Amino acid sequence: MTGRLRGKTAFITGAASGIGRASALLFAAEGARVVACDINAGGEDVAQAIRKAGGDAEFVHADVTDEQAVARAFAVATGRYGPPDVLHNCAGGSTDDDAAVDELSADTLDHVLRVDLRSVVLCSRAAIPLMTGHGGGSIINMSSFVAFRGVFNIHAYISAKGALVSLTRAMAGRYARDRIRVNAIAPGIALSDRAAARMASGNIAPTLTFRFEDYPFATGSPEDIANVALFLASDESRMISAQTIVADGGLSSY
Ligand SMILES: NC(=O)c1ccc[n+]([C@@H]2O[C@H](COP(=O)([O-])OP(=O)(O)OC[C@H]3O[C@@H](n4cnc5c(N)ncnc54)[C@H](O)[C@@H]3O)[C@@H](O)[C@H]2O)c1
């Protein structure tokens, strides 16, 4: 590893598993101090693995949909490492009870919007004043290729992930003056345990009608997406803001 994040502190939500976990491990290996935030106590294992490898990490337990919990998490993180340079809003995911609007329950809609959209607003709201007072930073949101492809019957999730594309652009415009870059990643299929299980579920499997052999780069690992996040977190991407990087091997394009 080459120290691409040396001297930086990264606050990563959803760090107990999947893409968030892969980002936490990679960012730490590249020299970042990592705040591994998750509702799942498995975040402690990630922090321990980083420390065991000689890195610096702290697990912070929080439900990122809860205002008070988010405020506490950032207070703990700042007390430990100072203001964050990077916020990777990774907590989220689609659910089995999501559906097309004519079958979508209001409770499911509310739940998905809380986890996939409200959490991003709350964590960004907590991080931005800290970054501003510290000379700037990089915020990385997680959209999805499904926001760009109208065949999926998971309309609550698509609403949240589409909103994140617009919110990313709007936040980038508003906070550029504070030297904060804001970008998003729209992955294709990154085979976290959750994503692998979701591929077989009743509200996804029937819509996977394309031929996977036409999209050899559409499926990958959480580490593949963590590499994109690393680029956006590092100063190598210092001219890039307001963008959604679609890492889906063309799935949403042809
Ligand atoms: N894996 C993919 O193929 C894929 C594709 C497109 C977008 N995404 C997005 O990438 C992100 C990560 O996906 P993943 O596949 O790694 O998921 P994952 O389920 O492996 O990890 C998500 C993590 O978020 C945590 N989390 C969930 N709700 C939380 C809450 N309220 N507070 C704190 N933590 C919470 C979970 O405990 C879990 O550790 C999600 O936003 C997802 O929508 C993933």
The ligand as a MOL file (V3000), in Angstrom:
LIG
                    3D

  0  0  0     0  0            999 V3000
M  V30 BEGIN CTAB
M  V30 COUNTS 44 48 0 0 0
M  V30 BEGIN ATOM
M  V30 1 N -23.6600 -4.6030 -2.9420 0
M  V30 2 C -24.2030 -4.1100 -4.0490 0
M  V30 3 O -24.2840 -4.7850 -5.0910 0
M  V30 4 C -24.7180 -2.6950 -4.0750 0
M  V30 5 C -25.1840 -2.1890 -5.2940 0
M  V30 6 C -25.6380 -0.8870 -5.3270 0
M  V30 7 C -25.6250 -0.1030 -4.1830 0
M  V30 8 N -25.1870 -0.6410 -3.0150 0 CHG=1
M  V30 9 C -25.2090 0.2080 -1.8240 0
M  V30 10 O -23.9640 0.1150 -1.1650 0
M  V30 11 C -24.1620 0.2040 0.2430 0
M  V30 12 C -23.5390 -1.0000 0.9310 0
M  V30 13 O -24.1350 -2.1880 0.4200 0
M  V30 14 P -23.6120 -3.6250 0.8620 0
M  V30 15 O -24.0290 -4.5750 -0.1950 0
M  V30 16 O -22.1910 -3.5560 1.2360 0 CHG=-1
M  V30 17 O -24.5300 -3.8810 2.1360 0
M  V30 18 P -24.2560 -4.6890 3.5060 0
M  V30 19 O -25.5940 -5.1110 4.0020 0
M  V30 20 O -23.1920 -5.7040 3.3260 0
M  V30 21 O -23.6980 -3.5370 4.4650 0
M  V30 22 C -24.5340 -2.5160 4.9260 0
M  V30 23 C -24.1570 -2.1940 6.3460 0
M  V30 24 O -24.9820 -1.1140 6.7770 0
M  V30 25 C -25.3390 -1.3450 8.1180 0
M  V30 26 N -26.5610 -0.6310 8.4510 0
M  V30 27 C -27.8000 -0.8640 7.9480 0
M  V30 28 N -28.6830 -0.0290 8.5260 0
M  V30 29 C -27.9790 0.7380 9.3990 0
M  V30 30 C -28.3430 1.7760 10.2960 0
M  V30 31 N -29.6140 2.1870 10.4170 0
M  V30 32 N -27.3740 2.3510 11.0410 0
M  V30 33 C -26.0800 1.9500 10.9220 0
M  V30 34 N -25.6920 0.9620 10.1040 0
M  V30 35 C -26.6330 0.3700 9.3390 0
M  V30 36 C -25.5280 -2.8570 8.2000 0
M  V30 37 O -25.4540 -3.3260 9.5410 0
M  V30 38 C -24.3930 -3.3600 7.3270 0
M  V30 39 O -23.2200 -3.5990 8.0780 0
M  V30 40 C -25.6700 0.3480 0.4540 0
M  V30 41 O -25.9900 1.7100 0.5620 0
M  V30 42 C -26.2470 -0.2440 -0.8100 0
M  V30 43 O -27.5170 0.2560 -1.0930 0
M  V30 44 C -24.7310 -1.9120 -2.9410 0
M  V30 END ATOM
M  V30 BEGIN BOND
M  V30 1 1 1 2
M  V30 2 2 2 3
M  V30 3 1 2 4
M  V30 4 1 4 5
M  V30 5 2 4 44
M  V30 6 2 5 6
M  V30 7 1 6 7
M  V30 8 2 7 8
M  V30 9 1 8 9
M  V30 10 1 8 44
M  V30 11 1 9 10
M  V30 12 1 9 42
M  V30 13 1 10 11
M  V30 14 1 11 12
M  V30 15 1 11 40
M  V30 16 1 12 13
M  V30 17 1 13 14
M  V30 18 2 14 15
M  V30 19 1 14 16
M  V30 20 1 14 17
M  V30 21 1 17 18
M  V30 22 2 18 19
M  V30 23 1 18 20
M  V30 24 1 18 21
M  V30 25 1 21 22
M  V30 26 1 22 23
M  V30 27 1 23 24
M  V30 28 1 23 38
M  V30 29 1 24 25
M  V30 30 1 25 26
M  V30 31 1 25 36
M  V30 32 1 26 27
M  V30 33 1 26 35
M  V30 34 2 27 28
M  V30 35 1 28 29
M  V30 36 1 29 30
M  V30 37 2 29 35
M  V30 38 1 30 31
M  V30 39 2 30 32
M  V30 40 1 32 33
M  V30 41 2 33 34
M  V30 42 1 34 35
M  V30 43 1 36 37
M  V30 44 1 36 38
M  V30 45 1 38 39
M  V30 46 1 40 41
M  V30 47 1 40 42
M  V30 48 1 42 43
M  V30 END BOND
M  V30 END CTAB
M  END
